[in-house]
Amino acid sequence: MEKRVKFDFEIYFSNGGSLKGEGFRLDIEGDYISDGELADYIVEDMRLLMVGEVRILRKEVFEEAHKRK
């Protein structure tokens, strides 16, 4: 079975402002993803610029079919 991660996050931008997400889900490979890897993935996948800090607040890995091809 494929794995997904469900998590909450806060992203703070170096030029001000922030972005928050709750219950966000992403496909992952394997049984584990570190907070740092998850933060990098979010920033890259959303093509965010001027990111100052990313906080992963809650994280749960579970079995579910991947949504992306």
VMD Tcl script that builds the backbone (N, CA, C; Angstrom):
set m [mol new atoms 207]
animate dup $m
set s [atomselect $m all]
$s set {name element resname resid chain x y z} {
  {N N MET 1 A 0.846 -1.187 0.000}
  {CA C MET 1 A 0.000 0.000 0.000}
  {C C MET 1 A 0.884 1.240 0.000}
  {N N GLU 2 A 0.449 2.250 -0.689}
  {CA C GLU 2 A 1.197 3.506 -0.769}
  {C C GLU 2 A 0.977 4.338 0.499}
  {N N LYS 3 A 1.885 5.263 0.731}
  {CA C LYS 3 A 1.841 6.092 1.944}
  {C C LYS 3 A 1.577 7.549 1.601}
  {N N ARG 4 A 0.874 8.206 2.510}
  {CA C ARG 4 A 0.640 9.646 2.421}
  {C C ARG 4 A 0.924 10.240 3.794}
  {N N VAL 5 A 1.141 11.528 3.818}
  {CA C VAL 5 A 1.330 12.225 5.083}
  {C C VAL 5 A 0.276 13.330 5.169}
  {N N LYS 6 A -0.318 13.457 6.347}
  {CA C LYS 6 A -1.299 14.511 6.629}
  {C C LYS 6 A -0.678 15.393 7.707}
  {N N PHE 7 A -0.684 16.708 7.491}
  {CA C PHE 7 A 0.029 17.582 8.423}
  {C C PHE 7 A -0.534 18.994 8.415}
  {N N ASP 8 A -0.200 19.724 9.454}
  {CA C ASP 8 A -0.485 21.155 9.558}
  {C C ASP 8 A 0.844 21.871 9.423}
  {N N PHE 9 A 0.821 23.085 8.870}
  {CA C PHE 9 A 2.070 23.824 8.711}
  {C C PHE 9 A 1.840 25.326 8.791}
  {N N GLU 10 A 2.906 26.027 9.075}
  {CA C GLU 10 A 2.955 27.490 9.029}
  {C C GLU 10 A 4.202 27.871 8.256}
  {N N ILE 11 A 4.052 28.768 7.310}
  {CA C ILE 11 A 5.184 29.275 6.536}
  {C C ILE 11 A 5.245 30.779 6.749}
  {N N TYR 12 A 6.409 31.264 7.147}
  {CA C TYR 12 A 6.628 32.693 7.369}
  {C C TYR 12 A 7.578 33.203 6.301}
  {N N PHE 13 A 7.232 34.314 5.697}
  {CA C PHE 13 A 8.029 34.874 4.617}
  {C C PHE 13 A 8.955 35.961 5.134}
  {N N SER 14 A 10.143 36.029 4.552}
  {CA C SER 14 A 11.154 36.986 4.995}
  {C C SER 14 A 10.749 38.429 4.714}
  {N N ASN 15 A 9.825 38.644 3.788}
  {CA C ASN 15 A 9.355 40.002 3.487}
  {C C ASN 15 A 8.012 40.301 4.138}
  {N N GLY 16 A 7.612 39.470 5.114}
  {CA C GLY 16 A 6.369 39.668 5.845}
  {C C GLY 16 A 5.283 38.711 5.378}
  {N N GLY 17 A 4.315 38.494 6.238}
  {CA C GLY 17 A 3.196 37.628 5.904}
  {C C GLY 17 A 3.469 36.166 6.212}
  {N N SER 18 A 2.421 35.398 6.118}
  {CA C SER 18 A 2.532 33.970 6.399}
  {C C SER 18 A 1.449 33.203 5.652}
  {N N LEU 19 A 1.618 31.904 5.630}
  {CA C LEU 19 A 0.676 30.989 4.990}
  {C C LEU 19 A 0.519 29.810 5.932}
  {N N LYS 20 A -0.733 29.402 6.194}
  {CA C LYS 20 A -0.976 28.291 7.103}
  {C C LYS 20 A -1.857 27.256 6.428}
  {N N GLY 21 A -1.604 26.007 6.735}
  {CA C GLY 21 A -2.413 24.924 6.191}
  {C C GLY 21 A -2.760 23.925 7.277}
  {N N GLU 22 A -3.963 23.374 7.209}
  {CA C GLU 22 A -4.415 22.372 8.174}
  {C C GLU 22 A -4.898 21.148 7.433}
  {N N GLY 23 A -4.467 19.982 7.874}
  {CA C GLY 23 A -4.910 18.744 7.271}
  {C C GLY 23 A -4.440 18.560 5.844}
  {N N PHE 24 A -3.321 19.184 5.489}
  {CA C PHE 24 A -2.754 19.106 4.147}
  {C C PHE 24 A -2.224 17.696 3.926}
  {N N ARG 25 A -2.448 17.121 2.745}
  {CA C ARG 25 A -2.009 15.752 2.459}
  {C C ARG 25 A -1.091 15.720 1.249}
  {N N LEU 26 A -0.043 14.903 1.359}
  {CA C LEU 26 A 0.901 14.717 0.257}
  {C C LEU 26 A 1.280 13.243 0.148}
  {N N ASP 27 A 1.532 12.805 -1.079}
  {CA C ASP 27 A 2.059 11.462 -1.322}
  {C C ASP 27 A 3.527 11.434 -0.895}
  {N N ILE 28 A 3.953 10.329 -0.267}
  {CA C ILE 28 A 5.364 10.170 0.079}
  {C C ILE 28 A 5.830 8.770 -0.306}
  {N N GLU 29 A 7.126 8.627 -0.406}
  {CA C GLU 29 A 7.748 7.326 -0.645}
  {C C GLU 29 A 8.245 6.807 0.692}
  {N N GLY 30 A 7.920 5.591 1.040}
  {CA C GLY 30 A 8.391 5.008 2.282}
  {C C GLY 30 A 7.479 5.304 3.448}
  {N N ASP 31 A 7.971 4.955 4.654}
  {CA C ASP 31 A 7.168 5.053 5.868}
  {C C ASP 31 A 7.438 6.318 6.687}
  {N N TYR 32 A 8.382 7.140 6.248}
  {CA C TYR 32 A 8.793 8.278 7.075}
  {C C TYR 32 A 9.248 9.434 6.197}
  {N N ILE 33 A 8.966 10.649 6.658}
  {CA C ILE 33 A 9.515 11.864 6.044}
  {C C ILE 33 A 9.827 12.825 7.189}
  {N N SER 34 A 11.014 13.384 7.195}
  {CA C SER 34 A 11.406 14.305 8.270}
  {C C SER 34 A 10.684 15.641 8.089}
  {N N ASP 35 A 10.630 16.414 9.158}
  {CA C ASP 35 A 10.010 17.739 9.074}
  {C C ASP 35 A 10.742 18.615 8.058}
  {N N GLY 36 A 12.073 18.523 8.037}
  {CA C GLY 36 A 12.863 19.316 7.086}
  {C C GLY 36 A 12.572 18.941 5.646}
  {N N GLU 37 A 12.490 17.632 5.366}
  {CA C GLU 37 A 12.168 17.181 4.011}
  {C C GLU 37 A 10.764 17.620 3.609}
  {N N LEU 38 A 9.843 17.534 4.550}
  {CA C LEU 38 A 8.464 17.941 4.288}
  {C C LEU 38 A 8.386 19.443 4.012}
  {N N ALA 39 A 9.100 20.232 4.792}
  {CA C ALA 39 A 9.139 21.682 4.583}
  {C C ALA 39 A 9.709 22.018 3.208}
  {N N ASP 40 A 10.815 21.374 2.843}
  {CA C ASP 40 A 11.412 21.609 1.525}
  {C C ASP 40 A 10.447 21.228 0.405}
  {N N TYR 41 A 9.752 20.118 0.579}
  {CA C TYR 41 A 8.808 19.649 -0.431}
  {C C TYR 41 A 7.676 20.653 -0.637}
  {N N ILE 42 A 7.122 21.173 0.462}
  {CA C ILE 42 A 6.024 22.150 0.369}
  {C C ILE 42 A 6.479 23.390 -0.383}
  {N N VAL 43 A 7.620 23.946 0.022}
  {CA C VAL 43 A 8.133 25.182 -0.585}
  {C C VAL 43 A 8.393 24.982 -2.076}
  {N N GLU 44 A 9.012 23.868 -2.430}
  {CA C GLU 44 A 9.316 23.603 -3.835}
  {C C GLU 44 A 8.047 23.335 -4.640}
  {N N ASP 45 A 7.156 22.507 -4.106}
  {CA C ASP 45 A 5.957 22.125 -4.838}
  {C C ASP 45 A 5.012 23.309 -5.041}
  {N N MET 46 A 4.962 24.220 -4.079}
  {CA C MET 46 A 4.094 25.386 -4.192}
  {C C MET 46 A 4.803 26.570 -4.854}
  {N N ARG 47 A 6.084 26.358 -5.178}
  {CA C ARG 47 A 6.909 27.381 -5.840}
  {C C ARG 47 A 6.915 28.701 -5.067}
  {N N LEU 48 A 7.132 28.584 -3.766}
  {CA C LEU 48 A 7.139 29.769 -2.905}
  {C C LEU 48 A 8.508 30.431 -2.909}
  {N N LEU 49 A 8.502 31.744 -2.838}
  {CA C LEU 49 A 9.730 32.531 -2.805}
  {C C LEU 49 A 9.817 33.285 -1.482}
  {N N MET 50 A 11.009 33.662 -1.116}
  {CA C MET 50 A 11.285 34.482 0.066}
  {C C MET 50 A 10.759 33.839 1.348}
  {N N VAL 51 A 10.912 32.528 1.452}
  {CA C VAL 51 A 10.477 31.803 2.642}
  {C C VAL 51 A 11.518 31.967 3.735}
  {N N GLY 52 A 11.068 32.402 4.898}
  {CA C GLY 52 A 11.968 32.580 6.026}
  {C C GLY 52 A 12.001 31.364 6.937}
  {N N GLU 53 A 10.836 30.871 7.321}
  {CA C GLU 53 A 10.754 29.743 8.255}
  {C C GLU 53 A 9.534 28.896 7.923}
  {N N VAL 54 A 9.676 27.593 8.072}
  {CA C VAL 54 A 8.557 26.667 7.901}
  {C C VAL 54 A 8.450 25.839 9.170}
  {N N ARG 55 A 7.267 25.787 9.731}
  {CA C ARG 55 A 7.016 24.977 10.926}
  {C C ARG 55 A 6.017 23.874 10.570}
  {N N ILE 56 A 6.384 22.659 10.871}
  {CA C ILE 56 A 5.477 21.531 10.731}
  {C C ILE 56 A 4.897 21.286 12.126}
  {N N LEU 57 A 3.585 21.422 12.254}
  {CA C LEU 57 A 2.977 21.399 13.582}
  {C C LEU 57 A 2.440 20.036 13.978}
  {N N ARG 58 A 2.004 19.275 13.030}
  {CA C ARG 58 A 1.433 17.955 13.306}
  {C C ARG 58 A 1.670 17.115 12.071}
  {N N LYS 59 A 1.987 15.865 12.266}
  {CA C LYS 59 A 2.306 15.022 11.109}
  {C C LYS 59 A 1.874 13.595 11.397}
  {N N GLU 60 A 1.176 13.006 10.426}
  {CA C GLU 60 A 0.709 11.627 10.545}
  {C C GLU 60 A 0.912 10.922 9.208}
  {N N VAL 61 A 1.664 9.831 9.208}
  {CA C VAL 61 A 1.865 9.027 7.995}
  {C C VAL 61 A 0.856 7.879 8.046}
  {N N PHE 62 A 0.185 7.635 6.931}
  {CA C PHE 62 A -0.827 6.588 6.883}
  {C C PHE 62 A -0.881 5.968 5.497}
  {N N GLU 63 A -1.543 4.828 5.409}
  {CA C GLU 63 A -1.677 4.133 4.131}
  {C C GLU 63 A -2.880 4.674 3.372}
  {N N GLU 64 A -2.627 5.045 2.122}
  {CA C GLU 64 A -3.681 5.518 1.226}
  {C C GLU 64 A -3.081 5.578 -0.160}
  {N N ALA 65 A -3.881 5.295 -1.149}
  {CA C ALA 65 A -3.383 5.337 -2.536}
  {C C ALA 65 A -2.918 6.739 -2.884}
  {N N HIS 66 A -1.817 6.822 -3.611}
  {CA C HIS 66 A -1.311 8.112 -4.066}
  {C C HIS 66 A -2.318 8.782 -4.986}
  {N N LYS 67 A -2.373 10.093 -4.938}
  {CA C LYS 67 A -3.315 10.871 -5.740}
  {C C LYS 67 A -2.676 11.399 -7.019}
  {N N ARG 68 A -1.350 11.572 -6.987}
  {CA C ARG 68 A -0.640 12.059 -8.186}
  {C C ARG 68 A -0.153 10.884 -9.007}
  {N N LYS 69 A -0.045 11.105 -10.270}
  {CA C LYS 69 A 0.471 10.058 -11.153}
  {C C LYS 69 A 1.978 10.097 -11.177}
}
mol reanalyze $m
mol bondsrecalc $m
mol representation Tube
mol addrep $m
